[in-house]
C-alpha cells in the first residue's frame, strides 16, 4: 500500500538468482485478474533469467526495480525481457539482455521511468508468432503509450529493429509526451566487431510463419525511431547519441497517411550511422532522412552530413526525473555486474565509441584458414568508417611465405564495403606449417592492419602438435 511497500532485496547484490528454467516466469507482479494485486513492491539486487514468456512481467502499478538484471525471454513467442503493462513503474540501474522480441517494453500505459538501463539484444526466432516479419526485435520500446520517461539508458547492438522505438501503430493509437533523455543507441544491426550482422534467408525452423524482413525497407536497424500512423505529439529526444548503426541514427516512418505529429530533437549527436542503410533511407552513410523530419523542432544538434552543426549531446551527468543534475554518469553504475554477467566493459566500450576519431576500421572473420596443396580459399576484409570518414581505402595483402599466393595484391574500397582476396596453397611440399597473411588498409595518413593464419597441409587434429 502507499507508504508501506514490500521490499525484496538480495542479501548480496547480483547473487540472488531466480531461474525460471524456461518453465516458470521468474518475476510476475499483478495480472488482469483478480484485480489490483502485485502493487507497491520494491525489488533490488536480483538476477532473473530463462522464462517461457517474459522474464519480468509487471501488471501491477507503483513498483520499483533497482539493480535488477534480466535475461532470456522465450525466443519463439511474442515475449519480452521486461514487460511493463502498468503505471508508475521504475526500472533504475537495470540490465536487459539475451533473447526476446523486445528487451524492455512499455505497453499501453503511462508514468513509467526507465533510468540508467543497459540493454543488449541478442536473438529472437519467432517460430510461434507470425504477427511480424523476421528477423525482428528492439532494445527499448514505448508502444502506444504516453507520458513515459527514459533517462541515461543504452541500447547496445545488434537488434534488427531499433535501439529506442516510440510508436503509435494504428489509426487510433496514441503515443504522446514521452521523453528520451541522455540516452545512447549504438550498433543496431551490427556485430560487436563492427561488421554488419547477417541473417538467414528463411525463418528459423520448424515454423508455419513465412513473413521475412526486407532490409531494403526504411527504418530497419536504426538507433532512435518514431513510427506509426497514429498520433505522436510532443515527444522529446534530448541529449541523445547515435553512432555505428547499420541503418539511420534517427529514423521517422509513417506506413500510412494519418496521425498528427510533433516533437523536439535537442542536443543530439548523430554520426557514423547508415553503415548498411538502403536507398530508401538515403543509402550508405546516411544519418537521417531529412524529408521525413519536418515535423520536429531541431535545436543545438550535431547531425553529420546535414545542415545541423550545433553543440550536440551532453552525456556526462545523470538525468533524474527529467532534470539534468551535477552527478556524474560515468563510470557506469552497473559496471561490475555487467562485466561479471555479460563480459562487457560498458564505460570503456562507450568511451571508445563516443570518442571515435574520424577514420576507418578493418575486420575479418574467420581469422583461421586451412589450405591443402593446390587448394584456394577466400578472405573477406570488411572496411567500415568512424566519425564520418568517407574516403576510399586501399587494402593490401602480403605474406612472407612463398607457399601462399594472393590475388589480387590490393583492393580499393569505399566504406562501408569489403575487399576480397583469394589465397592459394602454391607449395609442392607436403609439410604442414602455419603461415601469416597480413592485411593493411591505407587512406591518406591513416593506416589500419590485421592478420589471418593459414594452416598449410595440416588438419585441426594436429594443431596442438604444430604449435608446440
Buried (B, 14 or more C-beta within 10 A) or exposed (E): EEEEBEEEEBEEBBEBEBBBEBEEBBBBBBEEEEEEEBBBBBBBBBBBBBBBBBBBBBBBBBBBBBBBBBBBBBBBBBBBBBBBBBBBBBBBBBBBBBBBBBBBBBBEBBBBBBBBBBBBBBBBBBBBBBEBBBBBBBBBBBBBBBBBBBBBBBBBBBBBBBBBBBBBEBEEBBBBBBBBBBBBBBBBBBBBEBBBBEBEEEBBEEBEBEEBBEBEBBBBBBBBBBBBBBBBBBBBBBBBBBBBBBBBBBBBBBEEEBBEBEBBBBBBBBBBBBBBBBEBBBEBBBBBBBEBBEBBEBBBBBBBBBEBEBEBBBBEBBBBEEEBEEEEBBEBBBBEBBBEBBEBBBBEBBEEBBEBEBBBBBBBEEEEBBBBBEEEBEBEBBBBBBBBBEEBBBBBBEBEBEBBBBEEEBBEBEBBBBBEBEBBBBBEEEEBBBBEBEBBBBBEEBEBEBBBEBBBBBEEEEBEEEEE
